[in-house]
Amino acid sequence: MDDGIPILCLGSGAALTDGRLWNCLLIDGKVLLDIPPTAIPEMHRLGVDPRSIDVIFISHYHADHSFGLPFLLLEYCVRYERSEPLYVVGPARLEETVEATCELAWPEMRTGGIHPHVPLRFVEVAEEGDYRAGDLDFTAVPMRHFDLDALGYRFTYEGKTFAYTGDTGSCAEVGRLLSGVDVAIIELTHPRASDDPGHLDVDEFAHLTAALRARGAFVLATHMSETPASAPGVTICEDGETYFV
């Protein structure tokens, strides 16, 4: 039996994917990092019960990071119910954005008076700072992802400090987010040098993770447009795999 906290990769691909499912990771069955449209079918394929999720962190509102939420809420409209709250964390205007997305996805639900059978709690992040979602304290840090409101998240779970970048280009904030963590889950959109200002390439990824790798932190690369070359101290995320930290 494996020891440690499980991180299940429900997808490791960028929006322009080479066949990987879109980026999504599930920590200990309870904390979901982003929710693309492929997340729910992949949970079912792998035998994961979506009702186990307590907190969903949405880094930004691009479709490959947030358009799976209507599918999860549809499950709660039709198949599931629970009395414990489901916390959804995201940038400003979170609740209205989720409502608008669900209205586009399933307008007949609203007109039919059908609602998810789960207490939804929205935690909207308007600025950098410390927040709480249920029992989970976390810090939200703005990332550089074009002109979007994009967030990275940092929290302690079962004694380990996790950081998740979501999508970001090079910026001082991402270095601050990652500093000193035990587990770093970092986007690596470009496996070669790139001038894309909204994403990381392999050179910037190596620079950002050098200190983490030197002290033995667990560094997990995800959100890839194609598979990068292996690197010492870096685990390349693969769809359907579970990693223990």
N, C-alpha and C positions, 0 to 999 in steps of 0.2 A: 504494500500500500504506500502511495506517495505521501510524503509529509509536506506541509506548508499550505499556503493559500493558493487555490487554483485560479488561474486566469484562462478562460476559454476564449479562443479566437473564433468568433462568429463571422469574421471577414477581415481581410487585410489589404484590400485594394483601394486605390484612389478612384476618383470619379471616372477618369479615363483608365480603365482597368485592362489588364492583359488576360483576364479570365478569372482573377480573384474576385470573391464576393466583396462588397463594399465594407470598409473599415467599421468594425464593431467588436468590442471586447467585454466579457462578462466576468466580474471578479466575485468569486465565491458564490455564484448563483444569485447574488443580491444587488450588486452595483453594476449598472450597465453604462458603458462609455459610448455614447452616440447610438443612434437607432436608424439605420438605413432601411430601405424597403426589403432587403434580403434577410433582415435579422430574424423575423418571425418564422418564415419557412425553414431557416437553418436551425433555429431552436427546436422545431418539431422534428427535423431530420436527425438531430443529435440527442433527442430524448430529454430536452430541457423544458421544464414547466415554466412558462412565462409568469405564472402567479408568484414565483419565488422572488421576483425582482422587487426591491423596495425603493431604489433610487435610480433615476435615469439622468445622466449628465449629457446635455446637448451643448456642443461646443459652438455651433453657429447654425444658421438656417439654410445652408446649401442642402439640396435634396438628398445627397448621399450621406448626410449626417442626421437628418431629421424626418424624412418622409416615411419612415417606418412607423412613426407613432400612431397615425390613423389605423394602421393594421393591428397594432396591439390593442387600441381602444375598441376596435371592431370585435376582437376576441372577447373583450369584457362586455360588450353589448349582447353577444350571441351565445358564447360558450361558457364564460367564466364569471365568477363573482368572488369578491373578498371584502372583508370588513376593515382590514388594515389599510391605512392610506398608502397610495403610490405617489412618491415625490418625483416631480419633474423639475430639473434645474436647467436654466438657460439664460441667454442674454435678455435685455430689456424687451418688453412687449411680448414676453413668452406666452402668456395665457391667450392673448388675442391672436397671436400667430398660430398657435395650436388649433384654436377654434376655427380660424379661417381655412387652415389646411384640411381639417376634418370636414368642413362644410363643402369644400371642393371635392373631397374624396367620396363622401357618403351623404349627399344632401337629403336623401330620403329618410335617414335616421332622424334628423332634426324635425322634419315635417311629420314624421310618424310618432314623435315624442319618445324615441328610443335613446337611452343614455347609457353610458358605461356603468356597470354594476361594481364600481370601486370608488372610494373617496379619493379624488385627485387633489393634490396639493402642489401648487406652483411656487417655486422659489426663483424670483426674477432678480438677476444680477445687473444692477445699473452702473456699478463702479467697482473697482478693485477693492477687495476686503475679505473679511471673514464672515461666513454664513453657516447656516445649519439646515439640514434636511432630515427630519426625523431624529434619529440618534447619531447621525453622521455630521461632524463638524468638518468644514472644508474652507479652503481659500480659493478665491477666483482671481485670476490675473489676465488682463487683456493681452491678446496675441496680435500679431501683424498678419492679417489675412485680407489683402486688398483693402477695400474700404468698408468691410463688414464689421459688425460687432461680433468679435470672435474671442473666445475665452479658453484658457487653460485652467486646469483644476489640480489642486493638491490637497490630500487628506491622509489621515492616519487610520489604518484599518488593521485590527488584530495585531497591533504593535509595530506595523511597518508603514513607512511613509511612501505614498504613491504620488506620482505626478503624471498627468496626461496633457499633452500639448494640444490635442485637436489639430487643426490645420494652422500652420504659421510659417511665415518667412523668418529670416534672421532678424532678431531684435534683442535688446537688452532684457526685456521682460521674460523671454523664454529661458535665458540663462538663470535668471532669478528664480523662476518656477522650479527648475531642475536641481538647484543647488542643494547638495547634501541628502538627496532622497535615497531610499532603499530600492525603489522600483521606479524606473523611468520608461514610460510608454510614449514613444516619440514618432511623429510622422517622418517618413523618408520617401517623399513623392518621386524624387529624381535620383536614379542610381548613378548618374554622371553629373558633371558640373553643369549648372544651369543658371540663367539670370532671372528666373521666375521670382518676383518679389514676394509672392504669397505662399511659397512653399520652401521646404528645405531640400538641399541637394546633398550628395554623399560627402562632400568636403565640409560643409557647415555642420552636418550631422556628426562627423568625426571630431570636429572642434568642440562642439557642445558636450559631447559625451566623454571626452578624454579623461577628465578628473573622475567621473563616475566609474568608468571602466577600470581606472588605476586602483581604486579602492574596493573593487569587487561588487559594485551595485549591479542589480539586474537591469539590463538595458534591452528593451524590446522594440524593434523597428516594425512599424505598420504603415498603412496608407501608402502603398507602393504602386506605381504605374507599371513597373516590371521588377523582376527579382534582382536585387543588388548582389554584388559579390560578397562573400562571407568576410567578416572582420572579427578580429580577436575581441572577446568580451561583449559581442552583440548577438542577440538571438533574433533571427529573421522570422517574423510571425508567419504562420501557415494556417490556412483555413481549416477549421475542425480540430486543431490541436489544442491540448491543454498544457499549460506551463505552471509549475509550482514554485512559489517564492517564499 
